[in-house]
Amino acid sequence: MTSSTGALLLLLLAAEGATIPFIGPLLGAHVFIGMLLVPPVAVKMGSMGYKIVRYYTGSVPYRLAGPPPLLRRLLGPLVVAATIVVLATGIALVLARPGSAGTFLQLHKLSFIVWFALMTVHVLIHLRRAGRSVTAEWTARRPGVGGRAARGLVLVLACAVGLALGVLSLRWAAPWAQWLMASPR
């Protein structure tokens, strides 16, 4: 699950990032993609959390694979925390009124900067093996890893829920779009 989910998240995050320089006219797309991201991010965090729990509870296959390198073990919790904060502040912004969301807006911007720095390092660490891993996920069975269809179904369901959230969020983003268009530059 983590390979395909990671590849999907990378594409969605790139699309989300592309909206930032043009946030005024692309606010609806920014909010839609942000809400679309929430379920696949939850799946990714759940998948990684499962692996961590299995490793630390002594599951033989996970113990034989060994722990991740030290940098990944140190970076992981920071990436998770920053991701939760940037998504939570984004959701809070969408639900808040434009004129009363100054603190959320500042927290969202600051958390994005921290998240972007951490995620850049995270992606660079994983980039080389990510392509091979995604290819192995969908073209050949990996030894000792079953459940490819179930992992695919979970990812499809997460995307369907994300699409529904994205569509619902467009209604919530409308006041923000009006506020942006009305505010002097």
Secondary structure, DSSP 8 states (H G I E B T S, - for coil): -HHHHHHHHHHHHHHHHHHGGGHHHHHHHHHHHHHHHHHHHHHHHHHHHHHHHHHHTT-HHHHHH----HHHHHHHHHHHHHHHHHHHHHHHHHHS-GGG-HHHHHHHHHHHHHHHHHHHHHHHHHHHHHHHHHHHHHHS--TT---HHHHHHHHHHHHHHHHHHHHHHHHHHHHHHHHHHHS--
